[in-house]
């Protein structure tokens, strides 16, 4: 298999053709990969706001539609491209925010509360705090307090500036320009059992793209290893989309 002259999405669908997930899952998985890697390098200006590439996507389908497979193939390419801020498979809201804030003290981002002036404004340049959430078991990722967690993620989707959150010990943590891209998987039954109908059109869910997929007839007992040259081509493409 060698890359052709088609657009990147078409080439990725060719790359994943001999797998069990439906093509629509692969399409949205790679779109979230590109969105995560772009961070805030590009945006559309919409009135007084900017629209950034980050996406919230949920793959919905019955058991056995291989949602996790589609997510993992894309996530592995993103990791090969050098993206490092990929969330754990399960976390709590407090730990998630602490992990985001940790980027501010790791040397690449610096914005401590002591570096604010008397008006509460940072004296350091505001940068980006990226994160890619990729979980085939959407509900499992959020731990016990899922509704509260989702409420905050709804606010983070297009947040501009420094997001401040207080954790259990009362300490404030600061997250400059949180840029979260997410893809998860869910079945209709689990979705209905977890979330009351009245919240579907609010906050987080108003920002979420739900992608339905049918189980394919393709059953591959022993899938072939991906072509390393094709893999490298896709990885290099991802690396080169960001200035």
C-alpha positions as CSV (number, residue, x, y, z in Angstrom):
1,X,0.0,0.0,0.0
2,X,1.4,3.4,-1.0
3,X,-0.1,6.9,-0.5
4,X,-1.8,8.3,-3.5
5,X,-2.8,11.8,-4.6
6,X,-6.1,11.9,-2.7
7,X,-6.8,14.3,0.2
8,X,-5.6,13.2,3.6
9,X,-8.9,12.0,4.9
10,X,-9.4,9.8,1.9
11,X,-5.9,8.4,2.3
12,X,-6.6,7.7,6.0
13,X,-9.8,5.9,5.1
14,X,-7.7,3.8,2.7
15,X,-5.2,3.1,5.5
16,X,-8.0,1.8,7.8
17,X,-10.0,0.1,5.1
18,X,-9.1,-3.5,6.3
19,X,-10.5,-2.9,9.8
20,X,-13.8,-3.6,11.4
21,X,-15.1,-0.2,12.4
22,X,-17.4,1.6,10.0
23,X,-15.7,4.3,7.9
24,X,-17.6,7.1,9.6
25,X,-16.0,6.3,12.9
26,X,-12.5,6.4,11.3
27,X,-13.4,9.7,9.6
28,X,-14.3,11.4,12.8
29,X,-11.5,9.8,14.8
30,X,-8.9,11.3,12.4
31,X,-10.7,14.7,12.4
32,X,-10.3,14.8,16.2
33,X,-6.6,13.9,15.8
34,X,-6.0,16.8,13.4
35,X,-8.1,19.1,15.7
36,X,-6.0,18.2,18.7
37,X,-2.7,18.6,16.9
38,X,-3.7,22.1,15.5
39,X,-4.4,23.3,19.0
40,X,-5.0,27.1,18.4
41,X,-2.7,27.5,15.5
42,X,-5.7,28.4,13.3
43,X,-9.1,29.9,14.0
44,X,-12.1,31.5,12.4
45,X,-13.2,34.9,13.7
46,X,-16.9,34.9,14.5
47,X,-18.0,38.3,15.7
48,X,-16.3,39.0,19.0
49,X,-15.3,35.3,19.4
50,X,-12.8,32.9,17.8
51,X,-13.7,29.4,16.7
52,X,-10.8,27.0,17.2
53,X,-10.4,23.5,15.7
54,X,-11.0,21.6,18.9
55,X,-13.9,19.1,18.8
56,X,-16.1,17.1,21.2
57,X,-17.2,13.9,19.4
58,X,-19.0,10.9,20.7
59,X,-19.2,7.7,18.5
60,X,-22.6,6.1,19.2
61,X,-23.5,2.5,18.2
62,X,-24.4,-0.9,19.4
63,X,-22.0,-3.2,21.1
64,X,-19.4,-4.6,18.8
65,X,-19.3,-1.6,16.4
66,X,-15.6,-1.2,17.3
67,X,-15.7,2.3,18.5
68,X,-12.6,1.8,20.6
69,X,-10.7,0.4,17.7
70,X,-11.3,3.4,15.6
71,X,-10.3,5.7,18.4
72,X,-7.1,3.9,19.2
73,X,-5.8,3.8,15.6
74,X,-6.1,7.6,15.4
75,X,-4.7,8.1,18.9
76,X,-1.7,6.0,18.1
77,X,-0.9,8.2,15.0
78,X,-1.2,11.3,17.2
79,X,1.2,9.9,19.7
80,X,3.7,9.0,16.9
81,X,3.4,12.6,15.6
82,X,4.8,13.8,19.0
83,X,1.6,14.9,20.7
84,X,2.1,14.2,24.4
85,X,-0.8,15.7,26.4
86,X,-3.2,12.7,26.0
87,X,-5.5,12.2,29.0
88,X,-5.5,9.0,31.1
89,X,-8.2,6.4,30.3
90,X,-10.0,7.2,33.6
91,X,-9.7,10.3,35.9
92,X,-11.6,12.6,38.2
93,X,-12.4,16.2,37.6
94,X,-9.9,17.4,40.2
95,X,-7.1,15.2,38.8
96,X,-7.8,16.3,35.3
97,X,-7.6,20.0,36.2
98,X,-4.4,19.3,38.2
99,X,-2.8,17.5,35.2
100,X,-3.7,20.5,33.0
101,X,-2.3,23.0,35.5
102,X,0.9,20.9,35.8
103,X,1.8,22.0,32.3
104,X,2.3,25.5,33.7
105,X,5.0,24.3,36.1
106,X,6.8,21.9,33.8
107,X,8.9,24.5,32.1
108,X,7.0,24.9,28.8
109,X,4.2,27.0,30.3
110,X,4.7,29.3,33.3
111,X,1.8,31.1,34.9
112,X,1.8,30.9,38.7
113,X,-0.7,32.8,40.8
114,X,2.1,34.8,42.3
115,X,2.9,36.2,38.9
116,X,-0.4,38.1,38.7
117,X,-0.7,41.9,39.3
118,X,-3.1,43.5,41.7
119,X,-5.9,43.3,39.2
120,X,-5.6,39.5,39.0
121,X,-4.2,39.7,35.5
122,X,-1.2,37.6,34.6
123,X,2.1,39.3,34.0
124,X,3.3,36.3,31.8
125,X,2.3,35.6,28.2
126,X,-0.8,33.5,28.0
127,X,-0.2,30.3,26.1
128,X,-2.2,27.2,25.3
129,X,-2.9,24.2,27.5
130,X,-3.8,21.4,25.2
131,X,-5.3,18.0,26.0
132,X,-6.7,15.1,23.9
133,X,-9.3,12.9,25.6
134,X,-9.8,9.6,23.8
135,X,-11.8,6.9,25.5
136,X,-13.8,4.1,23.9
137,X,-15.8,3.9,27.2
138,X,-17.0,7.5,27.4
139,X,-18.8,7.2,30.8
140,X,-15.9,5.3,32.4
141,X,-13.4,8.1,31.7
142,X,-15.3,10.6,34.0
143,X,-15.3,8.6,37.2
144,X,-18.1,9.1,39.6
145,X,-19.0,12.8,39.3
146,X,-19.7,12.7,35.6
147,X,-22.4,15.5,35.3
148,X,-20.3,18.0,37.2
149,X,-17.3,17.1,35.1
150,X,-19.2,17.5,31.9
151,X,-20.5,20.9,33.0
152,X,-17.0,22.2,33.3
153,X,-15.9,20.7,30.0
154,X,-18.8,22.5,28.4
155,X,-17.4,25.7,29.6
156,X,-13.8,24.8,28.5
157,X,-14.8,24.1,24.9
158,X,-14.3,27.8,23.8
159,X,-12.8,29.3,26.9
160,X,-10.5,32.3,26.3
161,X,-7.9,33.3,28.8
162,X,-6.9,31.8,32.1
163,X,-9.4,29.3,33.6
164,X,-9.4,29.2,37.4
165,X,-10.6,26.2,39.3
166,X,-10.6,25.4,43.0
167,X,-9.8,21.8,44.0
168,X,-10.8,20.0,47.2
169,X,-8.1,21.5,49.4
170,X,-9.2,25.0,48.5
171,X,-6.2,25.8,46.3
172,X,-6.7,27.6,43.1
173,X,-5.2,26.2,39.9
174,X,-4.8,28.3,36.7
175,X,-5.1,26.9,33.2
176,X,-4.1,29.2,30.4
177,X,-6.3,28.9,27.3
178,X,-7.5,25.3,27.8
179,X,-7.8,23.6,24.4
180,X,-9.6,20.3,24.8
181,X,-10.4,17.9,22.0
182,X,-12.3,14.8,22.9
183,X,-13.6,11.6,21.3
184,X,-15.5,8.9,23.2
185,X,-17.7,5.9,22.6
186,X,-21.1,5.0,23.9
187,X,-24.0,2.7,23.2
188,X,-27.6,4.1,23.0
189,X,-28.6,2.1,26.1
190,X,-25.8,3.4,28.3
191,X,-26.2,6.9,27.0
192,X,-29.9,6.9,28.0
193,X,-29.2,5.3,31.4
194,X,-26.4,7.8,32.3
195,X,-27.9,11.1,31.2
196,X,-31.3,12.5,32.0
197,X,-33.1,13.8,28.8
198,X,-33.3,17.4,30.1
199,X,-29.5,17.9,30.0
200,X,-29.0,16.7,26.4
201,X,-29.5,20.2,24.8
202,X,-27.5,22.1,27.4
203,X,-23.9,23.0,28.0
204,X,-21.6,20.2,27.1
205,X,-24.1,18.3,25.0
206,X,-24.8,21.4,22.9
207,X,-21.2,21.3,21.9
208,X,-21.0,17.6,21.3
209,X,-21.2,15.9,17.9
210,X,-22.8,12.5,18.2
211,X,-21.8,10.2,15.3
212,X,-23.9,7.1,14.7
213,X,-22.4,4.0,13.2
214,X,-23.7,0.6,12.2
215,X,-21.8,-2.6,12.8
216,X,-20.1,-3.7,9.6
217,X,-20.3,-7.2,8.3
218,X,-16.6,-7.4,8.1
219,X,-15.0,-9.8,10.6
220,X,-11.3,-9.9,10.6
221,X,-9.9,-12.7,12.8
222,X,-6.2,-11.9,12.1
223,X,-5.9,-8.3,11.0
224,X,-2.8,-7.4,9.0
225,X,-0.1,-5.1,10.5
226,X,-0.3,-1.6,9.1
227,X,2.2,-0.7,6.4
228,X,5.0,1.1,8.2
229,X,5.7,3.4,5.2
230,X,2.1,4.4,5.0
231,X,2.0,5.0,8.7
232,X,5.0,7.2,8.6
233,X,3.5,9.2,5.7
234,X,0.4,9.9,7.7
235,X,2.4,10.8,10.8
236,X,4.6,13.3,8.8
237,X,1.4,14.8,7.3
238,X,0.1,15.5,10.8
239,X,3.4,16.9,12.0
240,X,3.4,19.4,9.1
241,X,-0.1,20.8,9.5
242,X,0.9,23.1,12.4
243,X,3.2,26.1,11.7
